[in-house]
Structure formats: C-alpha cells, structure tokens
Amino acid sequence: MLSTLGRLAASIAACSAVLALCACASGPTAPALVEAQGASRLPPLVPIRRFVANIDYADGHALSPDGQRLLWSRTVGTDIGLAVREAADASRLDGPGITTFATGTLARPGVSGPTYSWLADSRHVAYIKDFSGDENTQLFVVDTRSPDGKPWAVTPWPGVRSAFHSRGAPGSGRFFFTSNRRDRSSMDLFEADAATRSVREVAQSDADGRIVGWLIDTRQQLAGRVRQLGTEDGSDVAFEWRTPEGGWRNLRNVKAFDLFFIHRIDLASGRLWAMSNIGRDKSALVELDLASGRERVLAESGEVDLDSAQYPPLVGEPYGYALEPGLPRFEFLDKALGTEVAAAVQLAQERKWLDSQPVLTRPSSSSESMRRLVLRAVTGDEAVEMLLDRDSRQLTRLTAERRPEAGLFSPVEAFDFKTSDGLTVHGYVTRPRGATGPVPMVVSIHGGPWGVRDRWRAAGYNGNQLLANRGYAVLEVNYRGSGGYGRDFMWAGAREYNRASQRDIAEGVQWAIDRGIADPTRIAVMGASFGGFSVLAQLIQKPHAYRCGIDLVGVANWPRVIENWPPFWRNRHFFERFYGDIRNPVDRAEMLANSPVSQIDRITAPLLVVHGSNDVRVLRQDSEEVVAELRRLGRPVQYLSFPDEGHQVRRWRNRLALWREIEDSLAGCLGGRSNGYDLYELMPR
C-alpha cells in the first residue's frame, strides 16, 4: 500500500545483493503441482508484497453529504492513508487536485464504528486509530480544507476505548461518539464539534453500568437508550425513549438472547426500523409503529439471517437489504432505484469496466439528497467502484483497471453438505488455477463462533488468493455455532465447541476429499482466535492426517480467556451458553479439559504459532504456553510474535513477515510454491 515505496523498491531492486536475495523462489514438490508446472499451466507467482503492500491500492470511496467531494482509502507514502478530491474530478486517480492525509494504519474495521467517515459539514473527516492493537481506540478529525493542519485528537485518553457513533445535525461539524473513559465497562455518550474542537458529555450510564446502548434519531438527537433490567450481563433489556421532560419511558423489553437491533428511529413519522429475530429463527427486517407497537415484516429469508439494510442518509425507510445464502445478494425495496442501478451496471459492462455480470451490486455511499451514489459492483474476479450521478446519468469509474492480471486469481465456489447427524453446513472452496485432480489443501477456520461466518469474496489481493496462487485449495466451513444461519443453527454449537463443531470441520474436509479437490495426504489447518483453537483441536483429535497447522492468536486455555476478557465486553451470557459458567466448578473443569493446554502432548504435526503482544481477547500467554510445552516435548514448532499488534496483524510490514512465514511453512509441509525472499522486507520502517 505504498506510493513512494514503488520508487524505493526500484532502487533496491537495482542492487545485485538484493537481486541475489530475491532469487530464492522455490518450485512445488506436491505431485499434482509438479505435473501442472511441467505442463506450464500454473499462473505466475505473485509476490507477497502485492497482497500486503499494494502500491496501486485505492478503495472504499465515500461521498460527502453534499455530494460534492469524494473520500477514500489509499497509499500515502509508505503506509495507508486517506485522500479527498472533488466529485467532478472523480475520473482522475492521481495528480493535482487530490489531497492526501498520512493517517497511518487505521483501526480494525467494525471494532469501534466506521474506520473513517465524513462529518455532516462535508469538510471534516473523522477516523479511528488503534496504536498498539489493544483496542483502546482513539478518534481523530482532519480538516480537508486545511491539508497542512494538524489532526485534532478528539479522545487523547490513554487506556480508553472510544467509538464513532453517528453524525450530528445536517451541515454541522458535530458528531456523537461513545467512550469508556469514566468506567471501563460502560460507554458514555459524547458530542464533539470539529468547528470549535470541543467535546461535551451528553449522557452517562447509570451507577450499575446497565446502559448498554444509545439511540440517536433522524433529528440527530439523543432519542433512546438500551438498559439491562438486571446488573448481570444476560439480563433482559429494555428499549426506552427519552421524554420531552428528560425522563424515560419503555417501548419494549427484549429477552437476552433475542436480536432487536435498531437501525433508524424517525419520531416525525412515528416509526423505527430494526433487524429482529423475536419470535422467529432467522433475523428479518421489520418496521415498528411507535404509538401502537405493531410490527410489520419488510423482508426475510427462509435460508439465512438478513445481513443488513440500507437507508437514505437523513430520513426515510430502507431502500434495500443484503443477504448471503451462498453467493451474496442485494435486494432493492425501492424498485425504481434498483432499475437505475441495473442500467448503470449494463453501461459499465458495455464500457468493459466489468469482466462479467456482477455477483453483487449495491450502493456503498450516497449524498444526502441520494442524487449521487457510489456503486460497488463485485464480479468473481474484482470489485469496481463507480460514481453514479442520477440527474445527469453520468457514470464514472473510481477504481483503477487491473487488466494485466486478469486470469491470475481463482473463483470462490459456494457449497453445502449434510453432516453425519443430519445438519446442513455451508462453506466456500477456492481451487488453484492450472492444477487438475486432488491438490494440497489449507483448511481456513473462522473465529467467533457466534456472530461470525465465512463469506464469499471476489478474487483479489487477499490471503485465500495468495494460498491459491501458491497451489493450494482453500476450504472454509461454516460449522455449527457460526452466525448467519439462524438461531437454531447457532445454538447447535453451544457446549459443542470441542465436539460437534470440530466434527463439522472434519466432515467438510472429507467432503473435499470425496470430490477429488483435496489430496488427503497433504492437508493443513489454519485459523485465528476460535479458529486458532480449532487448529489445535484438529491436530489433537486427528480426524485426518494433517501435515501441519498455523495457529494465529488461538485460544489454548478457555478459563483464562473468560476470566480476562476486556471490561467493555458485555456478553458474558453468550460465553456461558457456549462454554459454561466459569464460576461453576463442574463447568470450569469441563472447559479446562476441552482446552488444548490439557492435551498438548497429542500434537505431533509441525505447528506455526502467531500472536500479537497486546491482544486483549486472547492473551499471548496462551500461545507462549503452547510453544513452551511443544518445545519441551521436542515437537516441531515455530513462534512469531509482534510487539505492536493485538488480536489481528494490521501493519503491512508485519503482515509481510507473517505471510512470508506462512508461505515457507506451507511449502515445507504441503509442497506448494514459494516466491522466496521479498525485496519489500528490506524497506525501512
């Protein structure tokens, strides 16, 4: 992700010493890949730097509220940053008229709200930083009209977690955020003003910390709150409205394990819209009449939970919703808008901007008037962002073309299978180009498990495509307990994290073997967090002859994880239902027995362990104990630790080191290709 890096790389590449270092690529040793290479069917090896330090990276375009300017994420110097330009110059990808901001690596998306956002004045931009990976995120604001000005540190509070909540009044530089500065377990509500660089407290949680959410309405004012009815997490919650006198009245109570997630409150029309699974298995998009409490279902699916809904920026009902039963879909409730988007897609295809019919096209950003939209069209091979002016019908491509690399990546296929106990489990498989018959395979296991699932992704610069480029099939299994398939499927994983959920993964592997996708003698397991725990569990239980494993920030000791969770987590009841009550001696003993630290001696396959020193979700002690015990037993194990990372490796230099280690580890155990030493490893920090 580096603009000046390209010039630095060219200089370094001119040095003979570096050229010697770079000449370390190794060919495959797995028979299926050797045969494919001999027949010249394998695609060119793509350097790892293209996956972690793309010099042409530009994505995530967002329109200013007035529709006049564009904001996006791009490379700035030798790191990630933000850029702004006039929407009228949208076709220009670089050069004069583009203002850049060297923000550095931003926080993990979704952890504390949107990573970056326009404020309502169409002038200021807020963004979130996580300096050490400890998830104590801080908010900053830049004035896009003063590019040389110093960013405003809105929350310069060490050890404090702050999150962007919502924009303020239209045309203003105000916005709402939450912070646990007063009480690390509760998030109070604040309003900041970029024009005056001031912050005021709007509302506090109560003395028992029972306020777990704040609701802002379409007037951009505090309209409601979510309050636990008991002091223990897992109590039912009340959704309460603020009265004109400053008091609170109850709208409805919701059971602890029911979903009722409010998207928008419009007091003028007397309605709210939410995602809800109350009284049903799968979450649906509903509209609620505030006066009568009557609920109307706007959209639902018999296959999966609805993922999200999209709304006009200021007021109005949802115009569409997303779901992913296999391949993702976006369904328009506003049929006229859907017709306009379809026409824009057809025009993009006529202009050869899209290599095929998109799997998914949806608005990703819009002006307040909805007259200008950023459309994101995703084909099997790429994602293309375009600016649509609905008045002039002008369509402008925002992302650069990638034609020289066409055919380099592998399609992602959805699949499902029946488990041995009759459950339907879904997943995705990515096969390497050029190879035929069974090939080495990496089983990539997602974390969570609840609220998380593997999803279809366009081919591009991501980890799965890197693995496919090296010659591996990649298997992703949404085992029981995963989110997105309804509450019954999710709860089927409760207390089964070391049994049935692991069996689902193993049976997914057998599915790939039976269909001639995977070479049963060359399979590796890889995963992070709960996925890292699953890597250890699979290597311990040995349902297949796994060659090796890659454990990233994996859980090794369940009692320790639960006893040391971050104070801002308010979901103890989910942990208790999935794993047991840590306060109950019987449950605690069962959790320890199901923890990899109790069975490490059964791991004999080579293992790569990776952890960030500042991880607050899974302490690095889990990984250190695994490594120490395996070394004591004389087992093959490597350990890679990052002192400036947390639960996810975010910095590109660290990701380069991580994937180089993964590349070589898998080449040694599965027999795939390695591109060898990457010249970007010499880049200065």
Buried (B, 14 or more C-beta within 10 A) or exposed (E): BBBEBEEBBEEBEEEEEBEEBBEEEBBBBBBBBBBBBEEEEBBEBBBBBBBBBBBBBBBBBBBBBBBEBBBBBBBBBBBBBBBBBEBBBBEEBBEEEBBBBEBBBBBBEEBBBBBBBBBBBBBBBBBBBBBBBBBBBBBBBBBBEEEEEEBBEBBEBEEBBBBBBBBBBBBBBBBBBBBBBEBBBBBBBBBBBBEEEEBEEBBBBEEEBBBBBBBBBBBBBBBBBBBBEEEEBBBBBBBBBBEEEEEBEEBEBBEBBBBBEBBBBBBEEEBBBBBBBBEBBBBBBBBBEBEEEEBEEBBBBEBBBBBBBBBBBBBBBBBBBBBBBBBBBBBBBBEEBBEBBEEBBEBBBEEEBBBEEBBBBBBBBBBBBBEBBBBBBBBBBBBBBBBBBBEEEEBBBBBEBBEEBEEBBBBBBBBEBEBEEEBEBBBBBBBBBBBEEBBBBBBBBBBBBBEBBBBBBBBBBBBBBBBBBBBBBBBBBBBBBBBBBBBEBBBBBBBBBBEBBBBBBBBBBBBBBEEEBBBBBBBBBBBBBBBBBBBBBBBBBEBBEBBBBBBBBBBBBBBBBBEBBBEBEBBBBBBBBBBBBBEEEEBBEBBBEBBBBBBBEEBBBBBBBBBBBBBBBBBBBBBBBBBEBBEEEEBBBBBBBBEBBBBBBBBBBBBBBBBBBBBBBBBBBBBBBBBBBBBBBBBEE
